Amino acid sequence: MKNIHANIEIRFAEIWLCGLKPGGKCVQSGNRPVLILSNDTNNKFSPTVNVAPLTSRMRDALQPSHVELWQHQQYGLHCPSTVCLEQITTVSVQLLRRRLGAVKDKETLTAIAQAMAVQFPIIAYLMPQPDVNQVEEAAESAAQTQLQPAPADLPPSACKPD
């Protein structure tokens, strides 16, 4: 197979600015950060990638398919953001504008994988001892988790909601 992206390299867990097409009232669209979820072989040879959009709105952070990125600077983001794993979509590589950063820490990658298992219960069958009830319990536990306060050093004007 030939690498069809001669000028760019797209990797799993990178965050890119992407021009998402409109998809309805509650679907993220427009120029926004997205997290690359597809594997690196796909990313090298396919004209499309799988992504999860990010939002700067933190109000829905208790939703079990959301993962908060409070340490936004380490991910190349300008403000705290939420990965919306219930809105995973496929986009053309041509819609990717520029690389912003990447999620590299195991804790956040694990949280993303767990949120995906909640959103897509079939993933639970990959666990060593498949138990869909564990996934449902994790979702209930996540729904009861308290929101963390925003970092005090962040001025209110730094992040206006999308």
Phi and psi in degrees as a GROMACS rama.xvg file:
@    title "Ramachandran Plot"
@    xaxis  label "Phi"
@    yaxis  label "Psi"
@TYPE xy
-105.27  137.606  LYS-2
-66.4388  116.514  ASN-3
-88.1696  -3.53932  ILE-4
-112.858  72.4608  HIS-5
-62.6971  -31.0926  ALA-6
-97.0689  -13.8239  ASN-7
-135.376  153.289  ILE-8
-120.869  123.564  GLU-9
-111.118  129.849  ILE-10
-126.133  150.75  ARG-11
-52.4895  139.948  PHE-12
73.7541  7.63908  ALA-13
-80.4812  155.664  GLU-14
-110.623  126.269  ILE-15
-123.546  151.29  TRP-16
-81.6322  130.518  LEU-17
-135.262  143.134  CYS-18
-91.8922  85.0084  GLY-19
-73.4461  135.98  LEU-20
-73.1806  148.714  LYS-21
-58.6045  138.916  PRO-22
-135.227  11.7309  GLY-23
123.777  172.032  GLY-24
-58.8927  -41.9929  LYS-25
-102.606  9.91421  CYS-26
-103.279  132.07  VAL-27
-61.4611  137.372  GLN-28
-150.411  177.04  SER-29
82.6049  -174.887  GLY-30
-74.4103  115.678  ASN-31
-156.056  160.244  ARG-32
-69.5408  145.843  PRO-33
-134.577  150.356  VAL-34
-98.7587  126.123  LEU-35
-74.6306  122.479  ILE-36
-109.575  -16.9244  LEU-37
-76.0566  157.647  SER-38
-73.7612  160.9  ASN-39
-66.8496  -27.9283  ASP-40
-66.7138  -46.4016  THR-41
-58.6601  -46.6486  ASN-42
-62.1006  -27.7999  ASN-43
-82.8431  -37.0572  LYS-44
-109.959  -13.0831  PHE-45
-100.248  148.752  SER-46
-78.107  -2.06826  PRO-47
-129.193  157.279  THR-48
-134.793  156.519  VAL-49
-97.0668  132.281  ASN-50
-137.325  159.331  VAL-51
-119.091  125.761  ALA-52
-71.124  153.399  PRO-53
-110.412  152.425  LEU-54
-134.897  151.445  THR-55
-88.9067  -4.045  SER-56
-76.6504  122.17  ARG-57
-102.787  1.93205  MET-58
-67.1411  -26.3109  ARG-59
-98.1239  19.6652  ASP-60
-64.1915  -16.9047  ALA-61
-79.8592  -9.47032  LEU-62
-65.1701  129.533  GLN-63
-65.583  -13.4728  PRO-64
-93.18  7.93559  SER-65
-106.207  143.36  HIS-66
-127.029  125.131  VAL-67
-83.3144  139  GLU-68
-116.436  78.0471  LEU-69
-70.1284  -35.5657  TRP-70
-84.3644  58.969  GLN-71
-58.7721  -34.0046  HIS-72
-61.5015  -37.2734  GLN-73
-68.6536  -13.595  GLN-74
-104.664  3.6524  TYR-75
81.2525  19.5571  GLY-76
-102.49  153.404  LEU-77
-86.8314  -10.9598  HIS-78
-157.978  162.667  CYS-79
-53.8859  140.893  PRO-80
-140.395  164.487  SER-81
-120.77  130.754  THR-82
-82.8099  123.408  VAL-83
-98.3356  89.2276  CYS-84
-78.0745  -8.26672  LEU-85
-82.2765  -5.01424  GLU-86
-115.914  27.2096  GLN-87
-56.0078  136.115  ILE-88
-146.349  168.661  THR-89
-106.935  131.379  THR-90
-129.936  154.789  VAL-91
-69.2673  141.326  SER-92
-58.8745  -27.5373  VAL-93
-64.0352  -19.3535  GLN-94
-83.3119  -10.986  LEU-95
-77.6894  122.709  LEU-96
-89.2348  -53.3701  ARG-97
-161.897  153.139  ARG-98
-77.282  131.781  ARG-99
-101.254  -37.5252  LEU-100
175.052  -156.487  GLY-101
-157.588  153.742  ALA-102
-94.0763  115.315  VAL-103
-118.162  -18.1757  LYS-104
-80.2648  138.766  ASP-105
-61.4855  -36.6615  LYS-106
-61.0714  -46.4373  GLU-107
-71.0475  -41.1097  THR-108
-61.7413  -37.5095  LEU-109
-66.2388  -42.007  THR-110
-61.9576  -38.9637  ALA-111
-65.4972  -44.4168  ILE-112
-62.2893  -40.2205  ALA-113
-66.7857  -40.5143  GLN-114
-65.2449  -35.8875  ALA-115
-66.8316  -37.0628  MET-116
-66.325  -32.1511  ALA-117
-69.7928  -44.8046  VAL-118
-69.7402  -36.8281  GLN-119
-121.368  85.2614  PHE-120
-56.0685  -20.9117  PRO-121
-58.8669  -28.2589  ILE-122
-62.5913  -28.4406  ILE-123
-59.393  -24.559  ALA-124
-73.8384  -8.82534  TYR-125
-86.629  -12.2878  LEU-126
-68.5602  152.843  MET-127
-51.919  -42.0607  PRO-128
-122.52  90.1614  GLN-129
-53.704  124.732  PRO-130
-150.846  97.5064  ASP-131
-60.2474  -29.3149  VAL-132
-61.3796  -34.6156  ASN-133
-62.233  -39.4155  GLN-134
-64.8747  -43.7546  VAL-135
-65.1844  -38.5102  GLU-136
-64.8728  -39.3937  GLU-137
-63.2486  -38.0479  ALA-138
-64.7205  -43.0832  ALA-139
-64.6772  -41.1579  GLU-140
-63.0937  -43.5835  SER-141
-63.5413  -35.8312  ALA-142
-67.3819  -23.5482  ALA-143
-93.757  -5.69864  GLN-144
-69.2196  139.622  THR-145
-79.5002  144.468  GLN-146
-67.0439  143.301  LEU-147
-82.7259  143.989  GLN-148
-67.8901  151.676  PRO-149
-65.2815  149.72  ALA-150
-55.7429  136.557  PRO-151
-66.348  -26.9211  ALA-152
-80.6177  0.799061  ASP-153
-93.8248  115.111  LEU-154
-65.6824  144.351  PRO-155
-56.0504  -29.7243  PRO-156
-79.2036  -8.9577  SER-157
-67.2539  -31.2374  ALA-158
-136.339  93.6927  CYS-159
-88.2374  143.565  LYS-160
-57.0408  152.04  PRO-161
